[in-house]
């Protein structure tokens, strides 16, 4: 009977510990996610510079988008940005003449969700900038 009680208590402790870890996970945005370092980009004047270069709708496209720090890779077929956990095509020109924070290789301003059903769930991209030489 003692073993059964010990097994039940052990199971209960493990159950609580794993669920506590699940519920306490940090849910803040990460690289490429909607809102990731958005406030910092405004504070450093990056969004203002993007809007000057691309036009006033760069940051949100008039539809509630936000700029976020991310990664962009260039391929033979074009450029891809990490957005909301997916590698998404960038179909517009990328600016290299905007000073970004030192640890930010790229900034993309895009919608929160997919606006089109034909692009694999990628958000709509309004503008993008990369650090020169990256």
Protein Blocks (a to p, Z undefined) as FASTA:
>chain_A
ZZmmmmmmmmmmmmmmmmmmmmmpcfbdcehiahiaklmmmmnommmmmmmmnojklmnn
onopacddddddddfkbccddeehiacddfbdcdfkbccdfklmbdcdddfbdfbfklgo
pacdfbdcddehZZ
